[in-house]
Amino acid sequence: MENFNIAYHCTTKQCQAGLGDKVAMRWISSTFERRDYTFGEMDQLSNRFANVLQTLGVQAGQVIFTFLPKTPEQFTAFLGSLKAECITGTLFSNFGDDALLDRLGASEAQLVVTRKSLYRKIARIRDQLPALRTVILTDVAEDLSADVLSWERLMETASDEFAIPVTAPDTPSVLHYTSGSTGKPKGVLHCHRSILQQSRTAREVLGLQANDLFWCTADQGWVTGTSYGIIGPWSLGVTQLHIGGGYSPQQWFELLQNERITVWYTAPTALRMLMREDQMAYSEFDLTHLRSIFSVGEPLNPEVIVWGRDTLQKEIYDTWFQTETGAIMIANRPGIPIRPGSMGTPLPGIEPGILADDGASLPNGEHGNLCVRAGWDSMFRTYLNNDSAYASKFRDGWYYTGDMAWRDNDGYYWFLGRSDDVINTSGHLVSPFEVESALLELPEIAESGVIGAPDDLLFEKVVAFVNFHPGTEFTPELDLKIRLHIANRLSSVAIPQEVVPVETVPKNKSGKIMRRVLKARYLGLDTGDISTLED
């Protein structure tokens, strides 16, 4: 029987193929200390952690979480727990008490790997987590108590040999929590079979090759950070760069140049932030070795693609997938002409559809629900302990993504917004994404977020929240300029009835604009779960 174990493919199999001495991860800390980890080292370290779990009595199928900033231990723990066939979740290091309680409590997590500074949050809610038996701290030399243990001590005494069980394809693997507009976050559970789609898309979409140095900027708390910041590249034996620092335009471009990154996967938010910097500063960097730039999280505004061509002399390829899909489904990619603003075309073997609310298939050009024919390899298997919510996402063999889109005559898909984001104004459907993209074409505007709000006359009115570049004053003349630009660029029905200046547009950690947060704030309503909101 073939072994589908994700961690086996990411480390052990690479060593068996003769790549044990090849660099798997180039780690650069927040203070720019550099350390290379080979596939052999990653295999042995993750073996040690798998043995730690077994010594502690953690069983296959039980849930463990990492609650860490981006550190080398994040990758060791993730892979080691998958080797032991645990259900493995990752948590953003800036989660607060309530967000932790929602996830650790609902999943009945048995063990958490974290740092001493972050453990304080867990300690405050520990009495509400009866299933949580063990906490491992990565930055203490000695155990703090019988159930708060030292990573260093445990790893020192563990064997670096581990017999990975032959893992069946439908064995549960990775758990990510996703926040909707209402209710508690839902635990999206994947299985080890997902590696087939993650590996395939890393090769066929990202175009990863044996000698590449790949950089995915996503945090491991997000599905992109596990599917393409761990699994996809390492399943192909590709070296990855990971850094412990945050966003810094100068440092990022120094890394791209000095480390000679060949493929870069990042978020539209980061690219839009780079657009705000002094464009002349980028001319000093040599990026000739950078073959491709990819984007994920929020649809890529057309002006970002133009900026990439004009300023970086690079194409930027947008990709579409969700936590639930586990891997890329629709994408722009090398070899297929980019249509700026589109999601691209589906991968071979992936069957999307545009369906009406009643399930009828809609023709090209019609707006409707973006759906995907069920059965792809990286499809999630359930919402943990919420089978009814899972069942509600499927109808007649189709997975309803919750996104609205349309398909042109050449098979390109175009994103309109979440089904609860699309604005119905005067009987016309307006895409908030299209209005946001048009707003960003104006030189005065740095960021934009657009919502529909109730209106007695129009049913819904278009409200635009804009963050202006420093030094820009919002005047009646600028307000008129904005409205005329939208009318000329899109249509008169898309003109914002209100333009609201803001200091920042709320986004989650994958770069998606949190329109429901904007809408709730505008209407004075509860914003719901905002645990994944960017700081």
C-alpha positions as CSV (number, residue, x, y, z in Angstrom):
1,M,0.0,0.0,0.0
2,E,1.3,3.5,-0.9
3,N,2.1,5.7,2.1
4,F,0.2,9.0,1.8
5,N,1.7,10.4,5.0
6,I,2.4,14.1,4.2
7,A,5.5,14.3,6.4
8,Y,6.9,11.1,4.9
9,H,6.8,12.7,1.5
10,C,8.2,16.0,2.8
11,T,11.3,14.6,4.6
12,T,11.8,10.8,4.7
13,K,11.1,10.2,1.0
14,Q,13.4,13.1,0.1
15,C,16.2,11.5,2.1
16,Q,15.5,8.1,0.4
17,A,15.9,9.9,-3.0
18,G,19.4,11.0,-2.1
19,L,18.5,14.6,-1.0
20,G,19.4,14.2,2.7
21,D,22.2,16.7,2.4
22,K,20.3,19.2,0.4
23,V,19.1,22.4,2.1
24,A,15.4,22.1,2.9
25,M,15.0,25.4,4.8
26,R,17.1,28.5,4.9
27,W,16.0,30.1,8.1
28,I,16.7,33.8,8.7
29,S,15.7,35.1,12.1
30,S,14.3,38.5,12.9
31,T,17.8,39.6,13.7
32,F,19.0,38.2,10.4
33,E,20.9,35.3,11.8
34,R,21.0,32.6,9.1
35,R,20.8,28.8,9.6
36,D,20.4,26.1,6.9
37,Y,18.5,22.9,7.7
38,T,19.0,19.9,5.4
39,F,16.2,17.4,4.5
40,G,18.1,15.0,6.7
41,E,18.0,17.3,9.7
42,M,14.3,18.1,9.2
43,D,13.6,14.3,9.0
44,Q,15.5,13.6,12.2
45,L,14.0,16.5,14.1
46,S,10.5,15.7,13.1
47,N,11.2,12.0,14.0
48,R,12.2,13.2,17.4
49,F,9.0,15.1,17.9
50,A,6.9,12.2,16.7
51,N,8.6,10.1,19.4
52,V,8.0,12.8,22.0
53,L,4.3,12.6,21.2
54,Q,4.2,8.8,21.6
55,T,6.2,9.0,24.9
56,L,3.6,11.5,26.2
57,G,0.8,9.1,25.2
58,V,-0.7,11.2,22.4
59,Q,-2.6,8.9,20.1
60,A,-3.1,8.9,16.3
61,G,-6.3,10.9,15.5
62,Q,-5.9,13.2,18.5
63,V,-5.6,17.0,18.0
64,I,-2.5,19.0,18.7
65,F,-1.8,22.6,17.9
66,T,1.2,24.8,17.5
67,F,0.8,28.3,18.9
68,L,4.0,29.9,17.7
69,P,5.5,32.7,15.8
70,K,7.4,31.6,12.7
71,T,10.3,29.7,14.2
72,P,12.1,26.5,13.2
73,E,10.2,24.6,15.9
74,Q,7.0,25.3,14.0
75,F,8.0,23.2,11.1
76,T,9.5,20.4,13.2
77,A,6.3,20.1,15.3
78,F,4.0,20.2,12.3
79,L,5.8,17.5,10.4
80,G,6.4,15.3,13.5
81,S,2.8,15.3,14.5
82,L,1.8,14.3,11.0
83,K,4.3,11.4,11.2
84,A,2.5,10.3,14.3
85,E,-0.9,10.6,12.5
86,C,-2.1,13.3,14.8
87,I,-4.6,15.9,13.6
88,T,-2.4,18.9,13.3
89,G,-3.5,22.6,13.7
90,T,-1.6,25.9,13.6
91,L,-2.6,29.0,15.5
92,F,-1.6,32.6,14.8
93,S,0.7,33.8,17.6
94,N,-1.3,37.0,18.2
95,F,-4.6,35.2,19.0
96,G,-6.2,36.3,22.2
97,D,-7.9,34.3,24.9
98,D,-11.3,34.0,23.2
99,A,-9.9,32.9,19.9
100,L,-7.8,30.3,21.6
101,L,-10.7,29.1,23.7
102,D,-12.9,28.7,20.6
103,R,-10.4,26.6,18.8
104,L,-8.7,24.6,21.5
105,G,-12.1,23.9,23.2
106,A,-14.1,23.0,20.1
107,S,-11.3,20.7,18.8
108,E,-10.7,19.1,22.2
109,A,-7.0,19.6,21.6
110,Q,-4.7,17.3,23.7
111,L,-1.5,19.2,23.4
112,V,-0.2,22.6,22.4
113,V,3.4,23.6,21.5
114,T,4.0,27.3,22.3
115,R,6.5,29.7,23.9
116,K,6.6,30.9,27.5
117,S,5.4,34.4,26.7
118,L,2.4,33.0,24.8
119,Y,1.6,30.4,27.4
120,R,0.2,33.1,29.7
121,K,-2.8,33.3,27.4
122,I,-3.4,29.6,27.6
123,A,-3.0,29.6,31.3
124,R,-5.8,32.1,31.7
125,I,-8.3,29.7,30.0
126,R,-6.7,26.4,31.0
127,D,-9.5,25.6,33.4
128,Q,-12.0,25.7,30.5
129,L,-10.0,23.2,28.4
130,P,-10.5,19.8,30.1
131,A,-9.1,17.9,27.1
132,L,-5.8,19.8,27.1
133,R,-3.3,17.5,29.0
134,T,0.1,18.9,28.0
135,V,1.8,22.1,27.0
136,I,5.3,22.1,25.5
137,L,7.3,25.3,25.7
138,T,10.0,25.8,23.1
139,D,12.1,28.4,25.0
140,V,12.6,26.9,28.5
141,A,15.4,24.5,29.5
142,E,13.5,22.8,32.3
143,D,9.9,21.7,32.8
144,L,7.7,24.2,34.6
145,S,5.3,21.6,36.0
146,A,4.2,18.1,35.4
147,D,2.2,19.1,32.4
148,V,4.1,22.2,31.2
149,L,7.2,20.7,29.7
150,S,10.5,21.8,28.1
151,W,10.8,21.2,24.3
152,E,14.6,21.2,24.7
153,R,14.5,18.4,27.4
154,L,12.0,16.3,25.5
155,M,13.8,16.5,22.2
156,E,17.2,15.8,23.7
157,T,16.1,12.5,25.0
158,A,14.0,11.4,22.0
159,S,15.3,9.1,19.3
160,D,15.8,10.5,15.8
161,E,14.5,7.3,14.3
162,F,10.7,6.8,13.8
163,A,8.8,4.2,11.8
164,I,6.2,6.3,10.0
165,P,3.0,4.2,9.8
166,V,1.7,3.4,6.3
167,T,-0.9,6.1,6.2
168,A,-4.1,5.7,4.3
169,P,-5.2,8.6,2.0
170,D,-8.3,9.5,4.0
171,T,-6.5,9.6,7.3
172,P,-7.2,13.1,8.9
173,S,-4.3,15.4,8.8
174,V,-4.4,19.2,8.9
175,L,-6.9,21.3,10.8
176,H,-7.5,25.0,10.1
177,Y,-10.2,27.2,11.6
178,T,-11.9,29.6,9.3
179,S,-14.1,32.6,10.4
180,G,-17.4,33.3,8.6
181,S,-19.6,36.4,8.9
182,T,-21.6,34.8,11.7
183,G,-21.2,32.2,14.4
184,K,-18.1,30.6,15.8
185,P,-15.0,29.7,13.6
186,K,-15.4,26.3,11.9
187,G,-12.6,23.7,11.9
188,V,-11.8,22.7,8.4
189,L,-10.4,19.2,8.5
190,H,-8.2,17.8,5.6
191,C,-6.7,14.4,5.1
192,H,-3.3,13.1,3.9
193,R,-4.5,12.7,0.3
194,S,-4.4,16.4,0.0
195,I,-0.6,16.2,-0.7
196,L,-1.4,15.0,-4.2
197,Q,-3.0,18.3,-5.1
198,Q,-0.6,20.4,-3.1
199,S,2.4,18.7,-4.7
200,R,0.9,18.9,-8.2
201,T,0.0,22.6,-8.0
202,A,3.4,23.5,-6.6
203,R,4.9,21.9,-9.7
204,E,2.3,22.8,-12.4
205,V,1.2,26.3,-11.2
206,L,4.1,27.6,-9.2
207,G,6.4,25.9,-11.6
208,L,8.8,24.8,-8.9
209,Q,12.0,23.0,-10.1
210,A,14.8,21.1,-8.3
211,N,17.2,24.0,-8.1
212,D,14.7,26.7,-7.0
213,L,14.8,28.7,-3.9
214,F,11.1,29.3,-3.0
215,W,9.8,32.0,-0.6
216,C,6.2,31.9,0.6
217,T,5.6,34.8,2.9
218,A,2.4,33.4,4.5
219,D,2.2,32.6,8.2
220,Q,1.8,29.0,9.0
221,G,-1.5,29.9,10.8
222,W,-3.0,30.2,7.4
223,V,-3.7,27.4,4.9
224,T,-1.3,29.0,2.4
225,G,1.4,28.8,5.0
226,T,1.0,25.0,5.4
227,S,0.0,24.0,1.8
228,Y,2.7,26.1,0.1
229,G,4.9,27.2,3.0
230,I,5.6,23.6,4.0
231,I,3.9,20.7,2.1
232,G,4.0,21.5,-1.7
233,P,7.6,22.6,-2.1
234,W,9.1,20.0,0.3
235,S,7.2,17.2,-1.3
236,L,9.1,18.1,-4.5
237,G,12.5,18.4,-2.7
238,V,12.6,22.2,-3.2
239,T,14.6,24.5,-0.9
240,Q,12.5,27.1,0.9
241,L,13.4,30.4,2.6
242,H,11.6,31.3,5.8
243,I,12.1,34.4,7.8
244,G,11.2,35.3,11.4
245,G,10.8,39.0,10.8
246,G,7.7,41.0,9.6
247,Y,7.0,43.1,6.6
248,S,9.8,45.4,5.6
249,P,10.1,46.7,1.9
250,Q,13.9,47.2,2.1
251,Q,14.6,43.9,3.8
252,W,12.3,42.0,1.6
253,F,13.9,43.2,-1.6
254,E,17.4,42.6,-0.1
255,L,16.3,39.0,0.5
256,L,14.9,38.7,-3.0
257,Q,18.2,39.9,-4.4
258,N,20.8,38.6,-2.1
259,E,19.3,35.1,-1.5
260,R,18.5,34.9,-5.2
261,I,14.9,33.8,-4.8
262,T,13.5,32.3,-7.9
263,V,9.8,31.9,-7.1
264,W,7.9,34.2,-4.7
265,Y,4.4,33.6,-3.3
266,T,2.8,36.5,-1.4
267,A,-0.4,38.3,-0.8
268,P,-2.1,41.2,-2.6
269,T,-1.9,43.3,0.6
270,A,1.9,43.0,0.7
271,L,2.1,43.9,-3.0
272,R,-0.2,46.9,-2.6
273,M,1.9,48.0,0.4
274,L,5.0,47.8,-1.8
275,M,3.3,49.9,-4.4
276,R,3.0,52.7,-1.8
277,E,6.7,53.0,-1.3
278,D,9.1,55.1,-3.3
279,Q,9.2,53.3,-6.7
280,M,12.6,54.6,-7.5
281,A,14.0,52.6,-4.6
282,Y,13.2,49.3,-6.4
283,S,15.4,50.2,-9.3
284,E,18.6,49.5,-7.3
285,F,17.8,45.8,-6.8
286,D,18.8,43.0,-9.2
287,L,15.9,40.6,-9.6
288,T,16.9,39.0,-12.8
289,H,17.0,35.5,-11.1
290,L,13.3,36.0,-9.9
291,R,11.4,33.9,-12.4
292,S,7.8,34.2,-11.1
293,I,5.7,36.1,-8.5
294,F,2.4,34.6,-7.4
295,S,-0.3,36.1,-5.3
296,V,-3.1,34.6,-3.1
297,G,-5.6,35.6,-0.4
298,E,-7.6,38.4,-2.0
299,P,-8.2,38.8,-5.7
300,L,-5.3,40.7,-7.4
301,N,-6.2,44.2,-8.5
302,P,-5.3,44.9,-12.1
303,E,-3.2,47.9,-11.2
304,V,-0.9,45.6,-9.2
305,I,-0.3,43.6,-12.3
306,V,0.5,46.7,-14.2
307,W,2.8,47.9,-11.4
308,G,4.6,44.6,-11.5
309,R,5.2,44.9,-15.2
310,D,6.3,48.6,-15.1
311,T,8.3,48.7,-11.8
312,L,9.6,45.2,-11.3
313,Q,9.5,44.0,-15.0
314,K,7.8,40.9,-13.7
315,E,4.4,39.2,-14.2
316,I,2.4,38.7,-11.1
317,Y,0.1,35.6,-11.3
318,D,-3.1,35.5,-9.2
319,T,-4.2,32.2,-7.7
320,W,-7.6,31.2,-6.2
321,F,-8.2,28.6,-3.5
322,Q,-9.8,28.5,0.0
323,T,-9.1,26.9,3.3
324,E,-11.7,24.3,2.3
325,T,-10.2,23.5,-1.1
326,G,-6.7,22.9,0.5
327,A,-4.8,23.8,-2.7
328,I,-5.0,26.0,-5.8
329,M,-8.1,25.4,-8.0
330,I,-8.1,28.3,-10.5
331,A,-5.0,30.3,-11.4
332,N,-3.1,32.5,-13.7
333,R,0.2,30.8,-14.4
334,P,3.1,30.9,-16.8
335,G,2.2,29.7,-20.3
336,I,-1.3,31.1,-20.1
337,P,-1.9,34.8,-21.0
338,I,-2.9,36.9,-18.0
339,R,-6.1,38.8,-18.1
340,P,-5.6,41.4,-15.4
341,G,-8.3,41.2,-12.8
342,S,-9.3,37.6,-13.6
343,M,-8.8,34.6,-11.4
344,G,-7.4,32.7,-14.3
345,T,-8.4,29.3,-15.6
346,P,-9.1,26.1,-13.8
347,L,-6.5,23.4,-13.5
348,P,-7.0,20.3,-15.5
349,G,-9.2,17.9,-13.6
350,I,-10.8,20.7,-11.6
351,E,-14.4,21.4,-12.7
352,P,-15.8,24.8,-11.6
353,G,-19.2,26.0,-12.5
354,I,-21.3,29.1,-12.2
355,L,-24.7,28.2,-10.8
356,A,-27.8,30.1,-10.0
357,D,-29.3,29.9,-6.5
358,D,-31.6,27.1,-7.7
359,G,-28.7,25.0,-8.9
360,A,-29.2,25.8,-12.6
361,S,-26.0,26.1,-14.7
362,L,-25.5,29.7,-15.9
363,P,-24.0,30.6,-19.3
364,N,-20.8,32.6,-19.9
365,G,-21.2,36.2,-18.8
366,E,-23.8,35.5,-16.2
367,H,-23.1,36.3,-12.6
368,G,-23.7,33.5,-10.1
369,N,-22.4,31.2,-7.4
370,L,-18.8,29.9,-8.0
371,C,-19.0,26.1,-7.3
372,V,-16.5,23.2,-7.8
373,R,-17.4,19.7,-8.6
374,A,-16.7,17.6,-5.5
375,G,-14.0,15.0,-5.3
376,W,-10.7,16.7,-5.9
377,D,-7.8,15.4,-3.9
378,S,-7.3,18.2,-1.4
379,M,-11.0,18.7,-0.7
380,F,-11.8,19.1,3.0
381,R,-13.5,16.1,4.7
382,T,-15.7,17.9,7.3
383,Y,-16.1,20.8,9.6
384,L,-14.8,19.3,12.8
385,N,-17.8,18.3,15.0
386,N,-20.2,20.2,12.7
387,D,-21.4,17.8,10.1
388,S,-24.5,19.8,9.4
389,A,-22.5,22.9,8.4
390,Y,-20.4,20.7,6.1
391,A,-23.5,19.1,4.5
392,S,-24.9,22.6,3.8
393,K,-21.9,23.4,1.5
394,F,-22.7,20.6,-1.0
395,R,-25.6,20.2,-3.3
396,D,-26.1,17.8,-6.2
397,G,-22.4,17.0,-6.3
398,W,-21.2,20.6,-6.2
399,Y,-19.3,22.4,-3.5
400,Y,-20.7,25.9,-3.0
401,T,-17.7,28.1,-2.3
402,G,-19.6,31.2,-1.1
403,D,-17.9,33.3,-3.8
404,M,-19.7,35.0,-6.6
405,A,-18.1,35.0,-10.0
406,W,-18.6,34.8,-13.8
407,R,-16.9,33.0,-16.6
408,D,-15.9,34.6,-20.0
409,N,-16.1,33.0,-23.4
410,D,-12.4,31.9,-23.1
411,G,-12.9,30.0,-19.8
412,Y,-11.4,32.7,-17.5
413,Y,-13.1,33.2,-14.2
414,W,-13.8,36.7,-12.7
415,F,-14.3,37.2,-9.0
416,L,-17.2,39.4,-7.9
417,G,-17.1,39.0,-4.1
418,R,-18.5,36.8,-1.4
419,S,-22.1,35.9,-1.8
420,D,-23.0,38.2,1.1
421,D,-20.7,41.0,-0.2
422,V,-22.1,41.6,-3.7
423,I,-24.1,44.8,-3.7
424,N,-27.7,45.0,-5.1
425,T,-28.2,48.7,-5.8
426,S,-31.2,49.8,-7.8
427,G,-31.6,46.2,-9.1
428,H,-28.0,46.1,-10.4
429,L,-25.4,43.8,-9.0
430,V,-22.1,45.6,-8.2
431,S,-18.9,43.8,-7.4
432,P,-17.1,45.4,-4.4
433,F,-13.8,44.1,-5.7
434,E,-14.3,45.9,-9.1
435,V,-15.0,49.2,-7.3
436,E,-12.0,48.7,-5.0
437,S,-9.8,48.1,-8.0
438,A,-11.0,51.1,-9.8
439,L,-10.4,53.3,-6.7
440,L,-6.8,52.1,-6.4
441,E,-6.2,53.5,-9.9
442,L,-6.4,57.0,-8.4
443,P,-3.0,58.2,-7.3
444,E,-4.4,59.7,-4.1
445,I,-5.7,56.3,-2.8
446,A,-3.5,53.8,-1.0
447,E,-6.2,51.3,0.1
448,S,-9.9,50.8,-0.4
449,G,-12.7,48.7,0.9
450,V,-16.3,48.7,-0.4
451,I,-19.5,47.5,1.1
452,G,-23.3,47.7,0.4
453,A,-25.4,49.3,3.1
454,P,-29.2,49.4,3.4
455,D,-30.9,52.3,1.6
456,D,-34.5,53.2,1.5
457,L,-34.4,54.3,-2.2
458,L,-31.7,52.1,-3.7
459,F,-32.2,49.0,-1.5
460,E,-28.4,49.0,-1.1
461,K,-26.0,51.9,-1.5
462,V,-22.3,51.7,-2.4
463,V,-20.1,52.9,0.5
464,A,-16.4,53.2,-0.1
465,F,-13.8,53.3,2.7
466,V,-10.5,54.8,1.5
467,N,-7.1,55.2,3.0
468,F,-5.3,58.1,1.3
469,H,-1.6,58.5,0.7
470,P,0.2,60.7,3.2
471,G,-0.3,64.4,2.4
472,T,-3.6,63.9,0.6
473,E,-6.5,66.0,1.9
474,F,-10.0,64.7,1.3
475,T,-11.8,67.7,-0.3
476,P,-15.1,68.1,-2.1
477,E,-13.1,68.3,-5.3
478,L,-11.4,64.9,-4.6
479,D,-14.7,63.4,-3.6
480,L,-16.1,64.5,-7.0
481,K,-13.0,63.2,-8.8
482,I,-13.6,59.8,-7.1
483,R,-17.2,59.6,-8.2
484,L,-16.5,60.6,-11.8
485,H,-13.7,58.1,-12.0
486,I,-16.0,55.3,-10.9
487,A,-18.7,56.4,-13.3
488,N,-16.3,56.5,-16.2
489,R,-14.4,53.4,-15.2
490,L,-17.4,51.1,-14.3
491,S,-20.9,52.6,-14.4
492,S,-23.1,55.2,-12.8
493,V,-24.7,52.6,-10.6
494,A,-21.3,51.7,-9.1
495,I,-20.7,55.3,-7.9
496,P,-20.2,55.4,-4.1
497,Q,-23.0,57.2,-2.3
498,E,-20.5,57.8,0.5
499,V,-16.7,58.0,0.6
500,V,-15.4,57.5,4.1
501,P,-11.8,58.3,4.9
502,V,-10.1,55.7,7.2
503,E,-6.6,55.2,8.6
504,T,-6.6,51.6,7.6
505,V,-8.8,49.1,5.8
506,P,-9.3,45.9,8.0
507,K,-7.8,42.8,6.6
508,N,-7.3,39.3,7.8
509,K,-3.9,37.6,8.0
510,S,-4.2,36.2,4.5
511,G,-4.7,39.7,3.1
512,K,-8.5,39.5,2.5
513,I,-10.4,42.7,3.1
514,M,-12.8,42.2,6.0
515,R,-15.8,43.8,4.4
516,R,-18.2,42.3,7.0
517,V,-16.1,44.2,9.7
518,L,-16.4,47.4,7.7
519,K,-20.2,46.8,7.3
520,A,-20.7,46.0,11.0
521,R,-18.8,49.1,12.1
522,Y,-20.7,51.3,9.6
523,L,-24.1,49.9,10.8
524,G,-23.1,49.9,14.5
525,L,-23.4,46.1,14.8
526,D,-21.4,43.4,16.4
527,T,-18.3,42.6,14.3
528,G,-18.4,38.9,15.2
529,D,-15.3,36.9,15.3
530,I,-12.3,39.1,14.5
531,S,-9.6,36.8,15.8
532,T,-7.9,36.6,12.4
533,L,-7.9,40.3,11.8
534,E,-4.5,41.8,11.0
535,D,-2.8,43.8,13.8
